[in-house]
Amino acid sequence: MPQPNAANVKSIKIAIVGAGSVGVTTAYALLLDGLAADIVLIDIDKNRALGEVMDLSHAAHFAQARVRVGDYEDCADAAAVVITAGVNQKPGQTRLDLVKTNYRLFRDVVPRIAQHAPDTILVVATNPVDVLTHAAYHISGFPLERVIGSGTAMDTTRFRHELGKHFGVNPRNVHAIIVGEHGDSQLPVWSLATISGMRLRDYCKAASIEYNESALEACAKRTKEAAYEIIQRKGKTNYGVASVLVSILQPIVTNSDAIMTVSRVGTYGGIEDVALSMPCKLNRHGAYQDVPLLLSESEEAALRRSALSIKEVLTALEG
Ligand SMILES: NC(=O)c1ccc[n+]([C@@H]2O[C@H](COP(=O)([O-])OP(=O)(O)OC[C@H]3O[C@@H](n4cnc5c(N)ncnc54)[C@H](O)[C@@H]3O)[C@@H](O)[C@H]2O)c1
């Protein structure tokens, strides 16, 4: 992927709304990546944000970028605004209650971003990310390419990691994607998964290794359950998602037409006005183009089920 040069980085501002675990780790990953010269953290808890910025600014010393606490007016001219503000599920709280709380938060936060940064690109990470990407699109009134959910970019990364371990190859050399919901109804696109240009069955034949369907299904299951397992052990996930958010910001800043599975509002499996992840081309205009996928019949059906399950939440939210 092209790296930003010093000249264009000088003018790149990225704002992050939500200086919690995901927001701050994203700011740190951005610093290390050298992708922005000006990183603004906005949080309702200004004191916490200030503490994080004081700490981060010592890392910024080595990266030569500026990190600061800001307010919504500081989103002006940002190349992108990443939204990680939100509450996590509390004991006894239903998923729908959580959705309602974070939806209310978006109704407060998104108009303020849009007011000060009408030309920016929104990158949503707050969960449930597909529902909130849909909300951010409708609340902001931005064109759909400028409202991107991190979606299954995270799951695709985890899936390649699992398959790489299984086949003993670098995950970068595994071409396999997860599409649909960033959640339980996500689907691995087995029919198009390749290593070294070969479908997985052909690769196994060529490499004289067993095509072990149940082991591959276990890779997809671990992918889907990774977040639950990490949260059970450490209470949150932050490093993986922060790196994924930076990888989404990369093509926006470098205008490099990367193909990624990100969430965007559209019609999927015949279900209109829903956000979920499919491969898209990303550049400085945002997630500006669908990349067509030739799914198998059963994958098409699974995609429709995924779209329907997100639509159900949207309908309950409106009810
Ligand atoms: N998309 C993904 O792959 C992915 C991965 C991990 C976490 N997440 C989601 O990211 C979100 C943040 O997770 P976290 O672990 O950083 O949580 P966190 O509790 O550490 O941080 C949330 C931050 O949001 C701030 N906040 C709350 N209301 C606000 C408001 N109205 N305006 C501005 N800031 C506000 C809080 O003060 C807090 O600092 C959650 O919804 C989580 O589920 C998504």
PDBQT file of the ligand as one rigid body, heavy atoms in Angstrom, charges set to zero:
ROOT
HETATM    1  N1  LIG A 401     -16.260  -2.538  15.279  1.00  0.00    +0.000 N 
HETATM    2  C1  LIG A 401     -15.431  -3.298  15.951  1.00  0.00    +0.000 C 
HETATM    3  O1  LIG A 401     -14.804  -4.213  15.401  1.00  0.00    +0.000 OA
HETATM    4  C2  LIG A 401     -15.278  -3.024  17.434  1.00  0.00    +0.000 A 
HETATM    5  C3  LIG A 401     -14.285  -3.645  18.186  1.00  0.00    +0.000 A 
HETATM    6  C4  LIG A 401     -14.169  -3.309  19.532  1.00  0.00    +0.000 A 
HETATM    7  C5  LIG A 401     -15.061  -2.429  20.121  1.00  0.00    +0.000 A 
HETATM    8  N2  LIG A 401     -16.038  -1.866  19.357  1.00  0.00    +0.000 N 
HETATM    9  C6  LIG A 401     -17.011  -0.941  19.910  1.00  0.00    +0.000 C 
HETATM   10  O2  LIG A 401     -16.391   0.341  20.080  1.00  0.00    +0.000 OA
HETATM   11  C7  LIG A 401     -17.114   1.055  21.090  1.00  0.00    +0.000 C 
HETATM   12  C8  LIG A 401     -16.110   1.628  22.091  1.00  0.00    +0.000 C 
HETATM   13  O3  LIG A 401     -15.480   0.589  22.802  1.00  0.00    +0.000 OA
HETATM   14  P1  LIG A 401     -14.390   0.918  23.931  1.00  0.00    +0.000 P 
HETATM   15  O4  LIG A 401     -13.885  -0.386  24.429  1.00  0.00    +0.000 OA
HETATM   16  O5  LIG A 401     -13.457   1.951  23.429  1.00  0.00    +0.000 OA
HETATM   17  O6  LIG A 401     -15.340   1.577  25.052  1.00  0.00    +0.000 OA
HETATM   18  P2  LIG A 401     -14.873   2.586  26.211  1.00  0.00    +0.000 P 
HETATM   19  O7  LIG A 401     -15.967   2.536  27.225  1.00  0.00    +0.000 OA
HETATM   20  O8  LIG A 401     -13.490   2.310  26.628  1.00  0.00    +0.000 OA
HETATM   21  O9  LIG A 401     -14.901   4.012  25.474  1.00  0.00    +0.000 OA
HETATM   22  C9  LIG A 401     -16.058   4.656  25.077  1.00  0.00    +0.000 C 
HETATM   23  C10 LIG A 401     -15.782   6.131  25.189  1.00  0.00    +0.000 C 
HETATM   24  O10 LIG A 401     -16.911   6.829  24.641  1.00  0.00    +0.000 OA
HETATM   25  C11 LIG A 401     -17.067   8.010  25.427  1.00  0.00    +0.000 C 
HETATM   26  N3  LIG A 401     -18.403   8.552  25.259  1.00  0.00    +0.000 N 
HETATM   27  C12 LIG A 401     -19.574   8.088  25.749  1.00  0.00    +0.000 A 
HETATM   28  N4  LIG A 401     -20.583   8.899  25.377  1.00  0.00    +0.000 NA
HETATM   29  C13 LIG A 401     -20.051   9.890  24.616  1.00  0.00    +0.000 A 
HETATM   30  C14 LIG A 401     -20.570  11.019  23.952  1.00  0.00    +0.000 A 
HETATM   31  N5  LIG A 401     -21.885  11.294  23.979  1.00  0.00    +0.000 N 
HETATM   32  N6  LIG A 401     -19.722  11.812  23.280  1.00  0.00    +0.000 NA
HETATM   33  C15 LIG A 401     -18.398  11.557  23.248  1.00  0.00    +0.000 A 
HETATM   34  N7  LIG A 401     -17.835  10.498  23.861  1.00  0.00    +0.000 NA
HETATM   35  C16 LIG A 401     -18.650   9.679  24.542  1.00  0.00    +0.000 A 
HETATM   36  C17 LIG A 401     -16.797   7.546  26.852  1.00  0.00    +0.000 C 
HETATM   37  O11 LIG A 401     -16.508   8.631  27.723  1.00  0.00    +0.000 OA
HETATM   38  C18 LIG A 401     -15.606   6.617  26.636  1.00  0.00    +0.000 C 
HETATM   39  O12 LIG A 401     -14.367   7.300  26.771  1.00  0.00    +0.000 OA
HETATM   40  C19 LIG A 401     -18.112   0.055  21.709  1.00  0.00    +0.000 C 
HETATM   41  O13 LIG A 401     -19.372   0.252  21.109  1.00  0.00    +0.000 OA
HETATM   42  C20 LIG A 401     -17.543  -1.287  21.293  1.00  0.00    +0.000 C 
HETATM   43  O14 LIG A 401     -18.530  -2.305  21.236  1.00  0.00    +0.000 OA
HETATM   44  C21 LIG A 401     -16.151  -2.132  18.036  1.00  0.00    +0.000 A 
ENDROOT
TORSDOF 0
